[in-house]
Structures are given as structure tokens and as C-alpha cells.
Amino acid sequence: MSESQDEINGRTSAMREFADQLRPPDFAAVRAAASASTGGNGGGGMDEGAAFTTAHADAVDKVTAFTAAVDQGYAAYRELAGGAAEDYRNHDLAGARQMPN
């Protein structure tokens, strides 16, 4: 028989396992490259050197902000996924207590 459309039978262990397995991408190489790169020495006398240095610094700032936002997003999503399992379990228990014996 199929389950009723009014029921939700979730596996909280699977929800918790999913939350525990969430890992953000490893940005170590990206961050190392950004911090190791100086953006040049002003172009070595080239007229475009200052513009390149400014653009490079802006790009490094944007990459740094993006990788930080992704890390924060994964942490928040992991917390939400783990919280979903707890919420489900708590609501399931509350519903069971309301059922007649």
C-alpha cells in the first residue's frame, strides 16, 4: 500500500547524515594564489601598469569576498539541514502525543 498524501515519513538519520556530509569547496589554492600575487609592480614602466594593479586588487577583493560568502553559505545550509531533522523529530513526537491511545 502507498502512504497517505497526508503523511510525511522522513528519515531523520538520513537528514542528519546529509547535514554532516556537507562540506564547502576547498578554496585553499585560490586564497593562496590571491595572497601570493602582488598584482605586478605597477607595470614596470608601462602606462597601463597602475590600471592593472588597481584591477588586480579589486579582483582579489572580490574573490576573497566570494569565497567567504560560499563558506558562510555552506555553514548556514548545514545548520538548516541539521535543524530540519530536529524540527521533524520534535513535530513528529508532538503529533504522536496528541494521538488518542
Number of C-alpha atoms within 10 A of each C-alpha: 3 4 8 7 6 5 7 10 8 12 12 16 11 12 17 18 14 14 21 13 9 14 11 14 10 10 15 10 9 14 15 10 12 18 12 9 12 13 19 12 11 16 14 10 9 10 10 11 16 17 13 17 17 12 13 17 16 12 14 19 12 12 16 16 12 12 18 12 12 14 17 13 13 16 16 12 14 20 15 14 19 20 15 16 21 15 14 17 15 12 12 14 11 11 10 11 10 8 7 5 5
